[in-house]
Amino acid sequence: MQDFKLKIVLSILSAIVFSFIFILLAFVLPLDKDTAFSSKPKNKLEAVSQSLK
């Protein structure tokens, strides 16, 4: 019975740790690359390329 309780406690703790890691990654990683700094297009080809995005 002790072994079963230990397995339950360890599985709950590991689930909490993994969910905490994924929550931190969700805040650290950017969702949209458009919010990042984008430089001015240097030539006409870059301007057309950015307008298509």
PDB file of N, H, CA, C and O in Angstrom:
ATOM      1  N   MET A   1       0.826  -1.198   0.000  1.00  0.00           N
ATOM      2  CA  MET A   1       0.000   0.000   0.000  1.00  0.00           C
ATOM      3  C   MET A   1       0.869   1.260   0.000  1.00  0.00           C
ATOM      4  O   MET A   1       0.524   2.252  -0.642  1.00  0.00           O
ATOM      5  N   GLN A   2       1.983   1.222   0.712  1.00  0.00           N
ATOM      6  H   GLN A   2       2.263   0.416   1.234  1.00  0.00           H
ATOM      7  CA  GLN A   2       2.878   2.369   0.752  1.00  0.00           C
ATOM      8  C   GLN A   2       3.468   2.650  -0.632  1.00  0.00           C
ATOM      9  O   GLN A   2       3.612   3.803  -1.038  1.00  0.00           O
ATOM     10  N   ASP A   3       3.804   1.574  -1.346  1.00  0.00           N
ATOM     11  H   ASP A   3       3.686   0.637  -1.017  1.00  0.00           H
ATOM     12  CA  ASP A   3       4.372   1.719  -2.674  1.00  0.00           C
ATOM     13  C   ASP A   3       3.373   2.373  -3.623  1.00  0.00           C
ATOM     14  O   ASP A   3       3.754   3.207  -4.444  1.00  0.00           O
ATOM     15  N   PHE A   4       2.126   2.009  -3.519  1.00  0.00           N
ATOM     16  H   PHE A   4       1.816   1.331  -2.852  1.00  0.00           H
ATOM     17  CA  PHE A   4       1.079   2.581  -4.368  1.00  0.00           C
ATOM     18  C   PHE A   4       0.910   4.073  -4.076  1.00  0.00           C
ATOM     19  O   PHE A   4       0.789   4.875  -5.002  1.00  0.00           O
ATOM     20  N   LYS A   5       0.901   4.448  -2.792  1.00  0.00           N
ATOM     21  H   LYS A   5       1.000   3.796  -2.040  1.00  0.00           H
ATOM     22  CA  LYS A   5       0.757   5.867  -2.426  1.00  0.00           C
ATOM     23  C   LYS A   5       1.954   6.671  -2.920  1.00  0.00           C
ATOM     24  O   LYS A   5       1.797   7.808  -3.366  1.00  0.00           O
ATOM     25  N   LEU A   6       3.141   6.091  -2.845  1.00  0.00           N
ATOM     26  H   LEU A   6       3.269   5.167  -2.484  1.00  0.00           H
ATOM     27  CA  LEU A   6       4.333   6.771  -3.318  1.00  0.00           C
ATOM     28  C   LEU A   6       4.266   7.013  -4.826  1.00  0.00           C
ATOM     29  O   LEU A   6       4.641   8.084  -5.302  1.00  0.00           O
ATOM     30  N   LYS A   7       3.793   6.023  -5.570  1.00  0.00           N
ATOM     31  H   LYS A   7       3.489   5.153  -5.183  1.00  0.00           H
ATOM     32  CA  LYS A   7       3.654   6.176  -7.013  1.00  0.00           C
ATOM     33  C   LYS A   7       2.634   7.265  -7.349  1.00  0.00           C
ATOM     34  O   LYS A   7       2.850   8.044  -8.276  1.00  0.00           O
ATOM     35  N   ILE A   8       1.548   7.326  -6.621  1.00  0.00           N
ATOM     36  H   ILE A   8       1.372   6.693  -5.867  1.00  0.00           H
ATOM     37  CA  ILE A   8       0.532   8.357  -6.857  1.00  0.00           C
ATOM     38  C   ILE A   8       1.097   9.745  -6.583  1.00  0.00           C
ATOM     39  O   ILE A   8       0.909  10.666  -7.377  1.00  0.00           O
ATOM     40  N   VAL A   9       1.787   9.891  -5.463  1.00  0.00           N
ATOM     41  H   VAL A   9       1.940   9.142  -4.818  1.00  0.00           H
ATOM     42  CA  VAL A   9       2.360  11.190  -5.109  1.00  0.00           C
ATOM     43  C   VAL A   9       3.407  11.617  -6.128  1.00  0.00           C
ATOM     44  O   VAL A   9       3.431  12.781  -6.528  1.00  0.00           O
ATOM     45  N   LEU A  10       4.268  10.710  -6.555  1.00  0.00           N
ATOM     46  H   LEU A  10       4.249   9.764  -6.231  1.00  0.00           H
ATOM     47  CA  LEU A  10       5.293  11.042  -7.537  1.00  0.00           C
ATOM     48  C   LEU A  10       4.690  11.384  -8.901  1.00  0.00           C
ATOM     49  O   LEU A  10       5.184  12.277  -9.588  1.00  0.00           O
ATOM     50  N   SER A  11       3.649  10.695  -9.289  1.00  0.00           N
ATOM     51  H   SER A  11       3.247   9.969  -8.730  1.00  0.00           H
ATOM     52  CA  SER A  11       3.019  11.012 -10.570  1.00  0.00           C
ATOM     53  C   SER A  11       2.329  12.370 -10.531  1.00  0.00           C
ATOM     54  O   SER A  11       2.346  13.101 -11.521  1.00  0.00           O
ATOM     55  N   ILE A  12       1.728  12.710  -9.405  1.00  0.00           N
ATOM     56  H   ILE A  12       1.715  12.116  -8.601  1.00  0.00           H
ATOM     57  CA  ILE A  12       1.099  14.029  -9.279  1.00  0.00           C
ATOM     58  C   ILE A  12       2.163  15.127  -9.295  1.00  0.00           C
ATOM     59  O   ILE A  12       1.984  16.157  -9.945  1.00  0.00           O
ATOM     60  N   LEU A  13       3.256  14.910  -8.591  1.00  0.00           N
ATOM     61  H   LEU A  13       3.402  14.074  -8.064  1.00  0.00           H
ATOM     62  CA  LEU A  13       4.331  15.905  -8.582  1.00  0.00           C
ATOM     63  C   LEU A  13       4.970  16.080  -9.961  1.00  0.00           C
ATOM     64  O   LEU A  13       5.284  17.197 -10.371  1.00  0.00           O
ATOM     65  N   SER A  14       5.156  14.983 -10.660  1.00  0.00           N
ATOM     66  H   SER A  14       4.901  14.075 -10.327  1.00  0.00           H
ATOM     67  CA  SER A  14       5.736  15.093 -11.999  1.00  0.00           C
ATOM     68  C   SER A  14       4.779  15.799 -12.959  1.00  0.00           C
ATOM     69  O   SER A  14       5.225  16.557 -13.821  1.00  0.00           O
ATOM     70  N   ALA A  15       3.484  15.566 -12.825  1.00  0.00           N
ATOM     71  H   ALA A  15       3.122  14.950 -12.125  1.00  0.00           H
ATOM     72  CA  ALA A  15       2.514  16.268 -13.669  1.00  0.00           C
ATOM     73  C   ALA A  15       2.533  17.764 -13.389  1.00  0.00           C
ATOM     74  O   ALA A  15       2.429  18.568 -14.316  1.00  0.00           O
ATOM     75  N   ILE A  16       2.661  18.143 -12.135  1.00  0.00           N
ATOM     76  H   ILE A  16       2.746  17.491 -11.382  1.00  0.00           H
ATOM     77  CA  ILE A  16       2.722  19.560 -11.784  1.00  0.00           C
ATOM     78  C   ILE A  16       3.987  20.198 -12.344  1.00  0.00           C
ATOM     79  O   ILE A  16       3.941  21.315 -12.857  1.00  0.00           O
ATOM     80  N   VAL A  17       5.104  19.504 -12.250  1.00  0.00           N
ATOM     81  H   VAL A  17       5.140  18.596 -11.833  1.00  0.00           H
ATOM     82  CA  VAL A  17       6.366  20.049 -12.758  1.00  0.00           C
ATOM     83  C   VAL A  17       6.315  20.209 -14.272  1.00  0.00           C
ATOM     84  O   VAL A  17       6.711  21.253 -14.791  1.00  0.00           O
ATOM     85  N   PHE A  18       5.838  19.204 -14.986  1.00  0.00           N
ATOM     86  H   PHE A  18       5.516  18.356 -14.565  1.00  0.00           H
ATOM     87  CA  PHE A  18       5.766  19.305 -16.444  1.00  0.00           C
ATOM     88  C   PHE A  18       4.796  20.387 -16.891  1.00  0.00           C
ATOM     89  O   PHE A  18       5.077  21.107 -17.849  1.00  0.00           O
ATOM     90  N   SER A  19       3.663  20.515 -16.217  1.00  0.00           N
ATOM     91  H   SER A  19       3.435  19.930 -15.439  1.00  0.00           H
ATOM     92  CA  SER A  19       2.728  21.570 -16.599  1.00  0.00           C
ATOM     93  C   SER A  19       3.323  22.946 -16.313  1.00  0.00           C
ATOM     94  O   SER A  19       3.104  23.884 -17.080  1.00  0.00           O
ATOM     95  N   PHE A  20       4.069  23.076 -15.221  1.00  0.00           N
ATOM     96  H   PHE A  20       4.247  22.315 -14.598  1.00  0.00           H
ATOM     97  CA  PHE A  20       4.728  24.342 -14.915  1.00  0.00           C
ATOM     98  C   PHE A  20       5.750  24.701 -15.991  1.00  0.00           C
ATOM     99  O   PHE A  20       5.870  25.867 -16.369  1.00  0.00           O
ATOM    100  N   ILE A  21       6.485  23.704 -16.485  1.00  0.00           N
ATOM    101  H   ILE A  21       6.387  22.757 -16.177  1.00  0.00           H
ATOM    102  CA  ILE A  21       7.471  23.945 -17.545  1.00  0.00           C
ATOM    103  C   ILE A  21       6.772  24.418 -18.814  1.00  0.00           C
ATOM    104  O   ILE A  21       7.230  25.368 -19.449  1.00  0.00           O
ATOM    105  N   PHE A  22       5.681  23.780 -19.190  1.00  0.00           N
ATOM    106  H   PHE A  22       5.308  23.009 -18.674  1.00  0.00           H
ATOM    107  CA  PHE A  22       4.977  24.177 -20.407  1.00  0.00           C
ATOM    108  C   PHE A  22       4.322  25.545 -20.268  1.00  0.00           C
ATOM    109  O   PHE A  22       4.248  26.291 -21.244  1.00  0.00           O
ATOM    110  N   ILE A  23       3.851  25.884 -19.089  1.00  0.00           N
ATOM    111  H   ILE A  23       3.910  25.278 -18.296  1.00  0.00           H
ATOM    112  CA  ILE A  23       3.290  27.216 -18.874  1.00  0.00           C
ATOM    113  C   ILE A  23       4.382  28.272 -18.998  1.00  0.00           C
ATOM    114  O   ILE A  23       4.159  29.326 -19.595  1.00  0.00           O
ATOM    115  N   LEU A  24       5.555  28.000 -18.441  1.00  0.00           N
ATOM    116  H   LEU A  24       5.735  27.144 -17.957  1.00  0.00           H
ATOM    117  CA  LEU A  24       6.666  28.944 -18.582  1.00  0.00           C
ATOM    118  C   LEU A  24       7.085  29.092 -20.042  1.00  0.00           C
ATOM    119  O   LEU A  24       7.377  30.200 -20.492  1.00  0.00           O
ATOM    120  N   LEU A  25       7.116  28.004 -20.774  1.00  0.00           N
ATOM    121  H   LEU A  25       6.878  27.104 -20.409  1.00  0.00           H
ATOM    122  CA  LEU A  25       7.470  28.093 -22.192  1.00  0.00           C
ATOM    123  C   LEU A  25       6.451  28.895 -22.987  1.00  0.00           C
ATOM    124  O   LEU A  25       6.814  29.591 -23.935  1.00  0.00           O
ATOM    125  N   ALA A  26       5.194  28.806 -22.613  1.00  0.00           N
ATOM    126  H   ALA A  26       4.900  28.240 -21.842  1.00  0.00           H
ATOM    127  CA  ALA A  26       4.164  29.569 -23.308  1.00  0.00           C
ATOM    128  C   ALA A  26       4.366  31.063 -23.108  1.00  0.00           C
ATOM    129  O   ALA A  26       4.070  31.851 -24.007  1.00  0.00           O
ATOM    130  N   PHE A  27       4.865  31.465 -21.945  1.00  0.00           N
ATOM    131  H   PHE A  27       5.106  30.825 -21.215  1.00  0.00           H
ATOM    132  CA  PHE A  27       5.107  32.880 -21.717  1.00  0.00           C
ATOM    133  C   PHE A  27       6.429  33.343 -22.324  1.00  0.00           C
ATOM    134  O   PHE A  27       6.554  34.505 -22.708  1.00  0.00           O
ATOM    135  N   VAL A  28       7.399  32.465 -22.413  1.00  0.00           N
ATOM    136  H   VAL A  28       7.297  31.521 -22.101  1.00  0.00           H
ATOM    137  CA  VAL A  28       8.715  32.864 -22.903  1.00  0.00           C
ATOM    138  C   VAL A  28       8.739  32.931 -24.421  1.00  0.00           C
ATOM    139  O   VAL A  28       9.284  33.879 -24.987  1.00  0.00           O
ATOM    140  N   LEU A  29       8.161  31.947 -25.085  1.00  0.00           N
ATOM    141  H   LEU A  29       7.718  31.178 -24.625  1.00  0.00           H
ATOM    142  CA  LEU A  29       8.217  31.903 -26.541  1.00  0.00           C
ATOM    143  C   LEU A  29       7.208  32.872 -27.146  1.00  0.00           C
ATOM    144  O   LEU A  29       6.071  32.943 -26.678  1.00  0.00           O
ATOM    145  N   PRO A  30       7.598  33.618 -28.177  1.00  0.00           N
ATOM    146  CA  PRO A  30       6.653  34.552 -28.804  1.00  0.00           C
ATOM    147  C   PRO A  30       5.611  33.792 -29.624  1.00  0.00           C
ATOM    148  O   PRO A  30       5.904  32.758 -30.225  1.00  0.00           O
ATOM    149  N   LEU A  31       4.416  34.316 -29.633  1.00  0.00           N
ATOM    150  H   LEU A  31       4.178  35.156 -29.144  1.00  0.00           H
ATOM    151  CA  LEU A  31       3.345  33.688 -30.397  1.00  0.00           C
ATOM    152  C   LEU A  31       3.355  34.123 -31.859  1.00  0.00           C
ATOM    153  O   LEU A  31       3.080  33.325 -32.755  1.00  0.00           O
ATOM    154  N   ASP A  32       3.673  35.385 -32.089  1.00  0.00           N
ATOM    155  H   ASP A  32       3.896  36.033 -31.361  1.00  0.00           H
ATOM    156  CA  ASP A  32       3.584  35.946 -33.422  1.00  0.00           C
ATOM    157  C   ASP A  32       4.911  36.599 -33.772  1.00  0.00           C
ATOM    158  O   ASP A  32       5.451  37.373 -32.982  1.00  0.00           O
ATOM    159  N   LYS A  33       5.433  36.298 -34.936  1.00  0.00           N
ATOM    160  H   LYS A  33       4.994  35.669 -35.578  1.00  0.00           H
ATOM    161  CA  LYS A  33       6.706  36.881 -35.336  1.00  0.00           C
ATOM    162  C   LYS A  33       6.538  38.305 -35.861  1.00  0.00           C
ATOM    163  O   LYS A  33       7.530  39.021 -35.997  1.00  0.00           O
ATOM    164  N   ASP A  34       5.322  38.734 -36.157  1.00  0.00           N
ATOM    165  H   ASP A  34       4.516  38.152 -36.046  1.00  0.00           H
ATOM    166  CA  ASP A  34       5.093  40.086 -36.648  1.00  0.00           C
ATOM    167  C   ASP A  34       5.326  41.127 -35.562  1.00  0.00           C
ATOM    168  O   ASP A  34       5.604  42.286 -35.869  1.00  0.00           O
ATOM    169  N   THR A  35       5.217  40.732 -34.297  1.00  0.00           N
ATOM    170  H   THR A  35       4.991  39.791 -34.047  1.00  0.00           H
ATOM    171  CA  THR A  35       5.422  41.683 -33.212  1.00  0.00           C
ATOM    172  C   THR A  35       6.896  41.983 -32.996  1.00  0.00           C
ATOM    173  O   THR A  35       7.238  42.959 -32.329  1.00  0.00           O
ATOM    174  N   ALA A  36       7.766  41.161 -33.548  1.00  0.00           N
ATOM    175  H   ALA A  36       7.488  40.368 -34.090  1.00  0.00           H
ATOM    176  CA  ALA A  36       9.206  41.386 -33.418  1.00  0.00           C
ATOM    177  C   ALA A  36       9.608  42.578 -34.284  1.00  0.00           C
ATOM    178  O   ALA A  36       8.864  43.000 -35.168  1.00  0.00           O
ATOM    179  N   PHE A  37      10.779  43.104 -34.017  1.00  0.00           N
ATOM    180  H   PHE A  37      11.384  42.761 -33.299  1.00  0.00           H
ATOM    181  CA  PHE A  37      11.288  44.258 -34.765  1.00  0.00           C
ATOM    182  C   PHE A  37      11.486  43.887 -36.221  1.00  0.00           C
ATOM    183  O   PHE A  37      12.130  42.885 -36.533  1.00  0.00           O
ATOM    184  N   SER A  38      10.935  44.691 -37.107  1.00  0.00           N
ATOM    185  H   SER A  38      10.412  45.505 -36.854  1.00  0.00           H
ATOM    186  CA  SER A  38      11.156  44.476 -38.536  1.00  0.00           C
ATOM    187  C   SER A  38      11.786  45.746 -39.116  1.00  0.00           C
ATOM    188  O   SER A  38      11.314  46.860 -38.886  1.00  0.00           O
ATOM    189  N   SER A  39      12.846  45.544 -39.860  1.00  0.00           N
ATOM    190  H   SER A  39      13.229  44.640 -40.047  1.00  0.00           H
ATOM    191  CA  SER A  39      13.566  46.680 -40.424  1.00  0.00           C
ATOM    192  C   SER A  39      12.871  47.181 -41.688  1.00  0.00           C
ATOM    193  O   SER A  39      12.045  46.492 -42.286  1.00  0.00           O
ATOM    194  N   LYS A  40      13.233  48.398 -42.070  1.00  0.00           N
ATOM    195  H   LYS A  40      13.905  48.958 -41.584  1.00  0.00           H
ATOM    196  CA  LYS A  40      12.696  48.953 -43.304  1.00  0.00           C
ATOM    197  C   LYS A  40      13.245  48.181 -44.496  1.00  0.00           C
ATOM    198  O   LYS A  40      14.409  47.780 -44.493  1.00  0.00           O
ATOM    199  N   PRO A  41      12.426  47.972 -45.501  1.00  0.00           N
ATOM    200  CA  PRO A  41      12.928  47.281 -46.692  1.00  0.00           C
ATOM    201  C   PRO A  41      13.994  48.131 -47.391  1.00  0.00           C
ATOM    202  O   PRO A  41      13.850  49.345 -47.533  1.00  0.00           O
ATOM    203  N   LYS A  42      15.067  47.460 -47.821  1.00  0.00           N
ATOM    204  H   LYS A  42      15.184  46.473 -47.705  1.00  0.00           H
ATOM    205  CA  LYS A  42      16.185  48.174 -48.442  1.00  0.00           C
ATOM    206  C   LYS A  42      15.953  48.410 -49.932  1.00  0.00           C
ATOM    207  O   LYS A  42      16.455  49.382 -50.497  1.00  0.00           O
ATOM    208  N   ASN A  43      15.191  47.521 -50.566  1.00  0.00           N
ATOM    209  H   ASN A  43      14.783  46.732 -50.108  1.00  0.00           H
ATOM    210  CA  ASN A  43      14.957  47.695 -51.989  1.00  0.00           C
ATOM    211  C   ASN A  43      13.518  47.301 -52.318  1.00  0.00           C
ATOM    212  O   ASN A  43      12.745  46.925 -51.436  1.00  0.00           O
ATOM    213  N   LYS A  44      13.178  47.392 -53.587  1.00  0.00           N
ATOM    214  H   LYS A  44      13.805  47.698 -54.304  1.00  0.00           H
ATOM    215  CA  LYS A  44      11.801  47.148 -54.030  1.00  0.00           C
ATOM    216  C   LYS A  44      11.390  45.691 -53.802  1.00  0.00           C
ATOM    217  O   LYS A  44      10.241  45.420 -53.452  1.00  0.00           O
ATOM    218  N   LEU A  45      12.313  44.763 -53.998  1.00  0.00           N
ATOM    219  H   LEU A  45      13.246  44.983 -54.282  1.00  0.00           H
ATOM    220  CA  LEU A  45      11.990  43.341 -53.832  1.00  0.00           C
ATOM    221  C   LEU A  45      11.615  43.030 -52.379  1.00  0.00           C
ATOM    222  O   LEU A  45      10.665  42.287 -52.131  1.00  0.00           O
ATOM    223  N   GLU A  46      12.358  43.595 -51.418  1.00  0.00           N
ATOM    224  H   GLU A  46      13.129  44.198 -51.620  1.00  0.00           H
ATOM    225  CA  GLU A  46      12.026  43.376 -50.018  1.00  0.00           C
ATOM    226  C   GLU A  46      10.690  44.021 -49.659  1.00  0.00           C
ATOM    227  O   GLU A  46       9.941  43.477 -48.848  1.00  0.00           O
ATOM    228  N   ALA A  47      10.383  45.180 -50.254  1.00  0.00           N
ATOM    229  H   ALA A  47      10.991  45.623 -50.913  1.00  0.00           H
ATOM    230  CA  ALA A  47       9.110  45.844 -49.983  1.00  0.00           C
ATOM    231  C   ALA A  47       7.935  44.994 -50.476  1.00  0.00           C
ATOM    232  O   ALA A  47       6.917  44.873 -49.795  1.00  0.00           O
ATOM    233  N   VAL A  48       8.088  44.414 -51.655  1.00  0.00           N
ATOM    234  H   VAL A  48       8.915  44.512 -52.208  1.00  0.00           H
ATOM    235  CA  VAL A  48       7.029  43.564 -52.196  1.00  0.00           C
ATOM    236  C   VAL A  48       6.891  42.297 -51.350  1.00  0.00           C
ATOM    237  O   VAL A  48       5.779  41.839 -51.090  1.00  0.00           O
ATOM    238  N   SER A  49       8.018  41.736 -50.922  1.00  0.00           N
ATOM    239  H   SER A  49       8.921  42.108 -51.133  1.00  0.00           H
ATOM    240  CA  SER A  49       7.995  40.536 -50.104  1.00  0.00           C
ATOM    241  C   SER A  49       7.288  40.787 -48.767  1.00  0.00           C
ATOM    242  O   SER A  49       6.510  39.951 -48.310  1.00  0.00           O
ATOM    243  N   GLN A  50       7.560  41.942 -48.141  1.00  0.00           N
ATOM    244  H   GLN A  50       8.193  42.622 -48.513  1.00  0.00           H
ATOM    245  CA  GLN A  50       6.915  42.245 -46.856  1.00  0.00           C
ATOM    246  C   GLN A  50       5.445  42.556 -47.043  1.00  0.00           C
ATOM    247  O   GLN A  50       4.647  42.282 -46.146  1.00  0.00           O
ATOM    248  N   SER A  51       5.060  43.118 -48.177  1.00  0.00           N
ATOM    249  H   SER A  51       5.708  43.340 -48.906  1.00  0.00           H
ATOM    250  CA  SER A  51       3.652  43.431 -48.403  1.00  0.00           C
ATOM    251  C   SER A  51       2.834  42.157 -48.599  1.00  0.00           C
ATOM    252  O   SER A  51       1.637  42.141 -48.315  1.00  0.00           O
ATOM    253  N   LEU A  52       3.475  41.082 -49.086  1.00  0.00           N
ATOM    254  H   LEU A  52       4.448  41.095 -49.317  1.00  0.00           H
ATOM    255  CA  LEU A  52       2.754  39.827 -49.282  1.00  0.00           C
ATOM    256  C   LEU A  52       2.549  39.072 -47.978  1.00  0.00           C
ATOM    257  O   LEU A  52       1.669  38.216 -47.896  1.00  0.00           O
ATOM    258  N   LYS A  53       3.336  39.371 -46.967  1.00  0.00           N
ATOM    259  H   LYS A  53       4.051  40.066 -47.034  1.00  0.00           H
ATOM    260  CA  LYS A  53       3.216  38.672 -45.685  1.00  0.00           C
ATOM    261  C   LYS A  53       2.021  39.136 -45.001  1.00  0.00           C
ATOM    262  O   LYS A  53       1.724  38.678 -43.897  1.00  0.00           O
TER     263      LYS A  53
END
